[in-house]
Amino acid sequence: MIRRWAPAGLADLTAGRRQLAAALHDGACPSGAEKGAVERLLLAYEELASNALRHGRSPVEVTVTSNTTSWLLEVSDAAAAQPPSPAIGRDPARGGLGLYLVARLCDAHGWMTDGHCKTVWARIDYTRAEIRSTAPQGRARPRGHRGRDH
């Protein structure tokens, strides 16, 4: 595990993102990790954790782990009965497009619940710098599923 956070507000989220960036800069980043992949991880962290704080229920917990090719970002909150809900038909100027962004940034993503908490997760391949080129043109569609990659 790289690190675990329990943000209670948006200021904690910003501090956690800085701590993650510092940890990756100070040796937690695997050799061969692309700089663009680090940026994708930091942005996915910000999007998923802010969604949990804004739309979920306390406590919120964020965990980043790594394996031989990727990072796994997991964000859980106590709103188990409230699935992630992408904005549909909303003016982009009003926000709410974070799940679409995460779908585009990450190599796999989804969510699951154990009845007590909901966990939204994203896997980022750290050997690839760029955003996935196989994503469909236009808006990427988030995949809401229970724990399986598509």
JOMO-V846414 format. One record per backbone hydrogen bond with DSSP energy under -0.5 kcal/mol. CO is the residue of the C=O (numbers start at 0). NH is the residue of the N-H. E is the energy in kcal/mol with one decimal. If there is no record, write none. Layout:
co:CO nh:NH e:E
co:CO nh:NH e:E
This chain:
co:2 nh:63 e:-2.3
co:4 nh:61 e:-2.6
co:8 nh:12 e:-1.6
co:9 nh:13 e:-2.1
co:10 nh:14 e:-2.1
co:11 nh:15 e:-2.7
co:12 nh:16 e:-2.3
co:13 nh:17 e:-2.0
co:14 nh:18 e:-2.3
co:15 nh:19 e:-2.6
co:16 nh:20 e:-2.5
co:17 nh:21 e:-2.5
co:18 nh:22 e:-2.7
co:19 nh:23 e:-2.5
co:20 nh:24 e:-2.1
co:21 nh:25 e:-2.3
co:22 nh:27 e:-2.7
co:23 nh:26 e:-0.8
co:23 nh:28 e:-0.9
co:27 nh:29 e:-0.5
co:29 nh:32 e:-1.8
co:33 nh:37 e:-1.6
co:34 nh:38 e:-2.0
co:35 nh:39 e:-2.1
co:36 nh:40 e:-2.4
co:37 nh:41 e:-2.5
co:38 nh:42 e:-2.2
co:39 nh:43 e:-2.5
co:40 nh:44 e:-2.6
co:41 nh:45 e:-2.2
co:42 nh:46 e:-2.5
co:43 nh:47 e:-2.7
co:44 nh:48 e:-2.4
co:45 nh:49 e:-2.0
co:46 nh:50 e:-1.9
co:47 nh:51 e:-2.0
co:48 nh:52 e:-2.1
co:49 nh:53 e:-2.6
co:50 nh:54 e:-3.2
co:50 nh:55 e:-0.6
co:51 nh:55 e:-1.4
co:56 nh:77 e:-2.9
co:60 nh:75 e:-2.9
co:61 nh:4 e:-2.9
co:62 nh:73 e:-2.7
co:63 nh:1 e:-2.5
co:63 nh:2 e:-1.6
co:64 nh:71 e:-2.6
co:68 nh:125 e:-1.6
co:68 nh:126 e:-0.7
co:69 nh:66 e:-2.4
co:70 nh:72 e:-0.5
co:70 nh:123 e:-2.3
co:71 nh:64 e:-2.2
co:71 nh:73 e:-0.5
co:72 nh:121 e:-2.2
co:73 nh:62 e:-2.7
co:74 nh:119 e:-3.0
co:75 nh:60 e:-2.4
co:76 nh:117 e:-2.5
co:77 nh:79 e:-1.3
co:78 nh:81 e:-1.7
co:80 nh:82 e:-0.7
co:90 nh:93 e:-2.6
co:91 nh:94 e:-1.6
co:95 nh:86 e:-1.3
co:96 nh:100 e:-2.0
co:97 nh:101 e:-2.6
co:98 nh:102 e:-2.1
co:99 nh:103 e:-1.5
co:100 nh:104 e:-2.4
co:101 nh:105 e:-2.2
co:103 nh:131 e:-0.8
co:107 nh:122 e:-3.1
co:109 nh:120 e:-2.5
co:110 nh:146 e:-0.9
co:111 nh:118 e:-3.0
co:116 nh:113 e:-1.9
co:117 nh:76 e:-2.0
co:118 nh:111 e:-2.1
co:119 nh:74 e:-2.8
co:120 nh:109 e:-1.9
co:121 nh:72 e:-2.9
co:122 nh:106 e:-2.5
co:122 nh:107 e:-1.2
co:122 nh:124 e:-0.5
co:123 nh:70 e:-2.6
co:123 nh:125 e:-0.6
co:124 nh:127 e:-1.0
co:125 nh:33 e:-2.8
co:131 nh:134 e:-0.7
co:139 nh:141 e:-0.6
co:141 nh:143 e:-0.8
co:142 nh:144 e:-0.9
co:144 nh:110 e:-2.2
co:144 nh:146 e:-1.1
